[in-house]
């Protein structure tokens, strides 16, 4: 929502002539750059007010599947200009995990941002990060939408801790396409961090309406994702963004940066200026990986811009991931694999433990191959049973599946895996479980009555 003209004119001495009711714009957090917090943590909210210097009477609420929560506001600060307002609110100490809509209201206006807050009980020591770019053609009422639905289901099955989508989200500059995209993003159970791509500039106003900012930083415990805007067709990072990037990294000593861009820093159709400077920042701040798309094929480079034949070299890895959509696949130069895919990155203690896929099945991960979409599926052949087919040449750890039992059948147990949660609905009960899936496997899970002694 654009504020437009200020609704009051302020004169010397503090008097003002009101032109209309106060309007607010919620700047952060928001879908695509959420606040990822634990129960009891402090939530920082940034907004703009159309009436400078007035201390707003604010209410802050979270809304999710488990209910609504009113937050206590502990601090409200205004910028010297008076229009920028910073709010500090406390999350409840027993908040369940999951995504929440954020609503901020004054007596005259209210703004709701969907999935702006993501709650986790603890930050994992080993971070499972899934990255994709160049989405299917959303809004064509055909193969693109069907593929996007399947992508969402597969990502939820993989159950990453964090999802990065590195640009080219929408190809049809239409509001209905954005509404569909927002719906798909809200179906993802993990927090989502977005970067704009060059195709998103075809409807830049719509992008900003839904996702607010073109570059941002998202913290996840001791890891933080820095997203730059490279989609403006100038094939470069502006110097103001570079200064912002340096400040972000300087403000987080000891934490681990992950860089996200649409255009890659190296290779064909890459960033043409400041690439080496940005790479050096990653080296100086021990950033393990930078993730991008745009080229529509897989590649990995080192901090000097050299294409590497393996992913496990020392220093930051500058990765290019092939498209998630199948509309414009391009063969990898010198390679043999071309498919819609995603990158699955495992991080621990600031190091990359894995980010490539064994595409040819020889037992060795290839230099830069991404994971192919469409080879991991869960179906329910009958109530109380789920069948998971993993046709990947790699195991998937901590996969998350659901079994639906008819009626209010509480007290059942899965015959394998780890039971996470049980939710009883009016006509069914949903059991959520975590399980490791071996490579090239078929796994069947069943709900059973617990054994009695």
Protein Blocks (a to p, Z undefined) as FASTA:
>chain_A
ZZbjafbdcdehhiacdfbdcddddfbgcehiacdddehiacddddddfbghiacddddd
dddfkbccddddfbdcddfkomaccddddddfkbcedddddddddfkbccddehkbccdf
bdcfbdcddddehiadehilpmmmmmmmmmmmmmmmnopabdcdeejjbfbdcfklmmmm
mmmmmmpmbdcdddddfklmmmmmlmmmmnopabdcddehjbccddddfknonopacfkl
mmmmmmmmmmmghiacddddfbdfbdehiafehklmmmmmmmmnopabdcdehkopacdd
dfkopacfbfkbgcjdddddddfbfklcccdehiabdcddddddddeehiafbfcdcfko
nopacfklccdehiaccddfbghiacdddfbfbdcehiacddddehjdehiacfedjdfb
dcddfkbccddddddddehiaddddddddddZZ
